[in-house]
Every structure is written in structure tokens, then in C-alpha cells.
């Protein structure tokens, strides 16, 4: 009897070769612009000196110890947490309500969708300059308040109100993007579910709670993660409007990193703070995916 032939299939077959060829440009760019900078960031966080390898020296955990012992760093962390919570929640609730409203049969729906989306494509620097002008002590906002006998408020000079100017700007900037995301998610929910619920006597609130929210679960995960990342990396509004003041009350973590690196030239310390930001972001995204992403 003829002995059967044994064919050994190589993992490097034609399909695999083609896949690696097509993926290689993206993988090379990913390695150069993402993986290598992250690795170099970790190296800098354990060193002191400038950007060049010859100008750095290994200091171990000294930079992280400085972070833990720095009152300014903990104030910045508190500012960032406060800013993030006060921004993310309205940036999800307001667009969600507007999306449900615009998803119905209302007049000028297309015009309103476009109007709400415009902030998301506007330059954040230009918007920041506009907000700084609006909230000056002698600016239009205080002029409007004076018409109803309210004393001028030093918006940008107050340790209380300056942060809320940044929060308002961030909410306004993120509104259009989340609105479009929620509108797209609403289109995936079958209309027959609402019709069946209406026949069963469900009111609009019950339909929203038991049909709309469960149907928007994947959309809510995406919107929550992207909004949290957008908020944590906030820099332009602080740089343009307040510069971290007054009295460090609006100094957020990304601006703090920038100031330590490019104003104080303390690159190792700034890299340690950036590593903390990266870790916080990864943990936050993981928790959001676990909390929102689990199937009900």
C-alpha cells in the first residue's frame, strides 16, 4: 500500500504574507509614533536631565516620590478630578436629551443638527479666545448681567468661577460630537419596539428607560470613553483662557505636565506626571468598559 503523503502547512502561507504586507505600514507608524514614545516616556520618568540620552541620569523613583510629596501636584489632581466629573456628566446628559428630541418629527431638524455640531469642528484655540473675551470683567456676559441688576463677576479672576468657565467651554465643545453619536445610536433601535410599548400603554419616560437606554448601551460606552479622554487631555482652554490661574485653581494635569517640561525644563518630573496620567486614563477606560460594556 502506498504511504500517504504528509503535508506540513507553514504558518507563513500566502494569506499571512499578504496580511503582513498590508499591515506593515500601519504597524511601523504605530511603533514609531505610539509605542516608542510611550517607552521613552517611561525611561524619562526614571531619569533627570534634558531630552538627549547623554544629558540624562538615572534617578530611580525620585520623580514619583516628588509627585507624592508635592502639594501642587495634589491640587492639580483635585482640579482635574473636579473638572472631569463636572464636564463628563453634562456632556453626556445634555446631548442625549437633545438627540432624543431631534430624533422625533420636528421642524428644521436638519438645520438644528448642523447648528449643534458646529462647535465640535471649531478650533479650540479660537473658541478659547472668544470665551476669554466674553467672560472678561468688562465683557458681554457681565454687561448682560448688569441689565438685570447683577453686579459684575470677576469670572477669570475668581478661584471659584474661572474653573466653571473652562467647564462650560468643554461641555459646549463636546456637545455636537456626542449629539451625532447618540443620533446614530438611536437609528439602530427598531421603531417597532416603541410602537409595541405604546400599544401596551407605556408612557414616554418608560419607553426611554426600558427601550432607549438599553438600546444605546454600546453608544453610551463609546461616548463615555471618548468624552472622558477628551476631558482628561484638556490643555488648550487652560493655556488660552487662564494659564492655570488664579492661584493654581484651574491648573489641570496636562497643563501641569506642559509647564514642568517646557517652562521649568524638568523633563523627568514631567514624564512621571505624564505616566500617572496615562495610568489613570487606562484604568478609567477599563472601569468604564467593565461598568457600561457588560450585557444586561
Secondary structure, 3 states (H helix, E strand, C coil): CCCCCCCCCCCCCHHHHHHHHHHHHHHHHHHHHHHHHHHHHHHHHCEEECCCHHHEEECCCHHHHHHHHCHHHHHHHHHHHHHHHHHHHHHHHHHHHHHHHHCCCCCCHHHHHHHHHHHHHCCHHHHHHHHHHHCCCCCHHHHHHHCCCCCCCCHHHCCCHHHHHHHHHHHHHHHHHHHHHHHHHHHCCCHHHHHHHHHCCCCHHHHHHHHHHHHCHHHHHHHHHHHHHHHHCCCHHHHHHHCCCCCCCCCCHHHHHHHHHHCCCCHHHHHHHHHHHHHHHHHHHHHHHHHHHCCC
